[in-house]
């Protein structure tokens, strides 16, 4: 389940041959950094719980108990847990769907007081991980199961589709459901639904779909691949949206029995969204109409693998959308296809171009031309028919993020965004 | 209380002469954008609650009820509320301190699995606003009280100090307390404490302190000033960390009786942190050792006032810190003094420089010189005395963010960061 459940991180997985050691190392490093200055405050403070503080700090800094403390602090369940009061999460619907109440926070909304797409993506990541958390399958790190760890397997994600019908607003309470399911023979998918807690109205839907065929690639050496919720790929993987692979051999792998036993009991047949998987996202050429160049990752954009965080990709994609579209339209959907990771030293170009609906355009043009010939405006145009339809219909943009290479640009992400009029 | 409670936003406050109208406008705009495409899904979906969805959507899109719906969706309390189960917040300690349980989310941590400073700042903002939310004083927007609205008053914040002793880790449950108090005659402060839910160990402390004297400026015309949690200032305001001002006349204002009546009952005498208010942050010169230039706000960095979000300032400041310091040290404290807002078209430079402790440096150098003269290494150096002390003592950096002007750079933020060895 793990990676459809959430995402795994190579930072931890790369060393999973001796994971126990690494858990300790990670925790030790982490705790050392916060413990070495042992609880002495530079400035005296007037706080009633100071004595408790000193006591707790002394417990925390006891030698040898660092890793244990880290685990205690995280308190990852070792068996299935049905309710988590702090996360406000519960396993529902036959014991497989994870549901969590979330209040939209003040810093998660944009200028119009509605949640940003980035916040929504973050909440998807959070709930997916909490699903694995509650399942008792989370071994360590960011989403791999115990079985995956034992098999040295990591997940690689390449495709994500999100549809937002209504944006939740600041202070609103929403309910997020997430679950996993089978897709074909070896595939998996994870879905999400966000709905209003008060009315049940569905605000947003998303899926990451798994395809079972990897026709082109059976071995991908020399490439650092890591998995992430909507991760970057270091390689080109046609027609595949999910991959499980061995982190050592870099061989793609079917899901081993051990992992199947862990995750299959969680599969259900339920789809939040019908994907546009068959609509290929074309690769934009360098002559794309809208181009923003010289985008550089900042240090704070890097995730725990020192790679660019996926939310940053979405930001970069949206940077290329013309201002007037952002003012008149609202993002209603996004599809992402990751092709290659973006490193900290990459210089990125964000391209986008409006998808012209040639068919509809032709009809209007023809109709309009006829009207001009006849000296009158045809009914279809005059009566706010096609024109209004053109005005109101959603717009679609095709996107490409690419990194400057020595000789040519290299694809990072292809994307598609859909926009409806405000 | 409001702004020490939280922050007010000029986007809403600038129009507070007819606030009711504006609330409606804002909500209308907001809801329209999500309602116009009336619940019809581009793709059919298999979701059991679809019927509920359609029904709720139809309720939502009824003409005339848009603003009301917005208010319903936010559900801001009109009187003091002691507990909020969704926020996991409660008013405690004599009915004035706000306490909230928070689980550190997966996307709030950095590569080392600990919460980033930015996440901590965001949580401060969130809990401050939830404090006002629970108080029943929140009128609309982001933190102003009803009395402030009636008096056309907005808060302006200029100084913030944060001290992090331990960083919470991914999945850890923390408890955040926040409260407000008096400072001098007309001043106010808001404090925060983050502690481990499990042990009570205090992880972080923060304050925004108010000084009551505004010696230099009594009137600030022509300047768009807005308030924010740790806001930007459009003007230079020496020796002042908090200001209340009339949004129309731009005159600074003492807290009017009406607002005092609202907020004074919430004041308590308790300090989370002893501020270094007397330690002036010097203005760095353009010869600073570390400079990162040509920083440009992205569209996604802009807040609801179309100004650069304060968290972005912190990111920019940290961009200038040398890599080796980030590797060997951990940020233990930060002080921010905002001077001027940063607009979307500004080109920003981030400067920083290590604060040399001349005194200590001289001692070591003298001691070392003496040793060389005498042909042996003195005890103080050899015995890991001063050298170890130098090695282990916290480092402090002075920061400056400035915007490129026509003739000269203009200060945006002065800052100080403190770093301890990992």
Interface residues (C-beta under 8 A of the other chain):
Chain A: X6 X11 X26 X29 X30 X32 X33 X34 X35 X36 X37 X39 X41 X42 X43 X44 X45 X46 X47 X48 X49 X50 X52 X53 X56 X57 X59 X60 X70 X72 X73 X74 X75 X76 X86 X87 X88 X101 X103 X105 X106 X107 X109 X110 X111 X112 X113 X114 X116 X118 X122 X125 X126 X129 X133 X142 X163 X165 X166 X167 X168 X169 X170 X171 X172 X173 X193 X195 X196 X197 X198 X199 X200 X201 X202 X205 X270 X271 X272 X273 X274 X275 X276 X298 X299 X300 X302 X303 X304 X305 X306 X311 X315 X318 X319 X326 X330 X332 X333 X394 X418 X420 X421 X422
Chain B: X6 X11 X26 X29 X30 X32 X33 X34 X35 X36 X37 X39 X41 X42 X43 X44 X45 X46 X47 X48 X49 X50 X52 X53 X56 X57 X59 X60 X70 X72 X73 X74 X75 X76 X86 X87 X88 X101 X103 X105 X106 X107 X109 X110 X111 X112 X113 X114 X116 X118 X122 X125 X126 X129 X133 X142 X163 X165 X166 X167 X168 X169 X170 X171 X172 X173 X193 X195 X196 X197 X198 X199 X200 X201 X202 X205 X270 X271 X272 X273 X274 X275 X276 X298 X299 X300 X302 X303 X304 X305 X306 X311 X315 X318 X319 X326 X330 X332 X333 X394 X418 X420 X421 X422
